[in-house]
């Protein structure tokens, strides 16, 4: 595996080494020993599978507050998605800055997201599926988020937003929360 840290501290894009032959392809998605090289020590305790029927669907931007902050490892297993993280650590020099990466079944990239980041994505193809690995159990009372369409954050979604849940649409804008 090759870990590439982006400008948001402790966020990594992971390229898996794959082996191909007449049977197909094999690659490692997670190795505790290799992940320890980027400081990962927590156990993944929950795996989620997201199935998205329509291209342009946006899910996010979600995170859990302390003490249930979670690290995530995201991989697209079918189709393609524009995966986005936003730094929500108020003390960080990159607070409210975002980064996006295309994850696809074809490129087999993953993104490693530490605690203190909101996460979401936009599907670029119909029938896109993603797998999420979490280091914390879902704790609804600690659930939080940012509005994926908030102009103050300014995420540039690559295609027209076709679907977004009412719950995600109704997350307040940052300027309204600061009043």
C-alpha positions, 0 to 999 in steps of 0.5 A, a space after each residue: 500500500 502507498 499512503 499519500 498525505 494530503 494538505 489536511 493533516 492526517 488525511 491519506 489517499 491510499 493506493 493499493 498494490 494489486 496483483 493481476 493474472 488470468 484469474 483476475 485481481 487481488 489487492 490488500 485493503 487493510 493491514 494493521 502493520 502497514 496502517 501503523 506507519 501512519 499512526 493508526 492504532 484503533 480497531 475498526 468496529 463497524 463496517 457500512 455499505 452505501 448503495 446509491 441508485 442515481 448519479 449526482 446523489 450527495 450524502 454528507 457531510 457527517 461526523 460524530 462529536 467527541 467522545 465518539 469521534 471516529 476514524 473512517 476508511 472509505 473505498 468505492 467498490 462499484 461505480 465512482 464517487 467524488 469523496 470529500 472531507 472537511 476539517 472541523 477541528 476549530 484549532 486547526 490551521 485548515 479549519 473548514 477547508 475541504 479536499 475531494 478525491 475520486 474513488 472508483 471501482 476502477 482506481 481502487 483508491 481508499 481515503 483514510 479520514 481521522 477524527 475531526 473531519 466531516 465526510 461526504 460524497 457525490 456519486 458520479 455514476 448510477 449504482 455506485 457503492 461504497 464501503 465504510 470502516 469505522 473506529 466507533 459505533 454509531 452514536 446518534 446523540 453525538 451525530 453532527 454535520 455540515 451542509 454539503 451545499 454551504 457556500 462558506 465551505 464552497 465544495 465544488 461538486 463535479 456534477 449537478 446535485 440530483 439528490 440529497 436527503 431532507 435531513 442533510 438539506 436541513 443542516 444549518 449553514 455555518 453563518 446561521 450557526 455563528 449568530 
